[in-house]
Amino acid sequence: MRPPATSLEWGMPRSYMRTCLLLLLLEGPSHGYELLQEVRLLGLDSADAGGVYRSLRAMAHDELVTAWWEPSELGPARRTYLLTDAGREALDVAVETAQRTARQLDALIDRFDDVTGRPT
C-alpha cells in the first residue's frame, strides 16, 4: 500500500507556469529575466531561468507568444516576448479552468470543515 501523499505531491499543476507567463505577457511585452522574477511573485518560488525559457520557447513554437531580439544599452541583446491572439485565447481557457478548480476546491474544503468541525 502506498503511504499518504506528502504536501510536495499536492502542488500547483504543471501548466501553472505557462498560465502565469501568459498572464504576465497580457500585461505587456517583457524579457525572460523579468518574467522569472514575476513568476516567483505569483507563487512559483522555486522557478528557475531554464524552466521559464523552456516554457517561453514552447509557447513560441505553439504561436502563443512572439519573440524578437532587442538591443540593450547595458549589455547583450535581450529577447522580448509578446502575447499573441492565440495566447490570449489560451489564457482565457486556463483562467476558466482555474476558476472551476477553485470552486471545486472550495467545496472540498467546506465539506472537510463540516465533517471535522474545523473552524473556517
C-alpha positions, 0 to 999 in steps of 0.5 A: 500500500502506498503511504499518504501523499506528502504536501510536495505531491499536492502542488500547483499543476504543471501548466501553472507556469505557462498560465502565469507567463501568459498572464504576465505577457497580457500585461505587456511585452517583457524579457525572460529575466523579468518574467522569472522574477514575476513568476516567483511573485505569483507563487512559483518560488522555486522557478528557475531561468531554464524552466521559464525559457523552456516554457517561453520557447514552447509557447513560441513554437505553439504561436502563443507568444512572439519573440524578437531580439532587442538591443540593450544599452547595458549589455547583450541583446535581450529577447522580448516576448509578446502575447499573441491572439492565440495566447490570449485565447489560451489564457482565457481557457486556463483562467476558466479552468482555474476558476472551476478548480477553485470552486471545486476546491472550495467545496472540498474544503467546506465539506472537510470543515463540516465533517471535522468541525474545523473552524473556517 
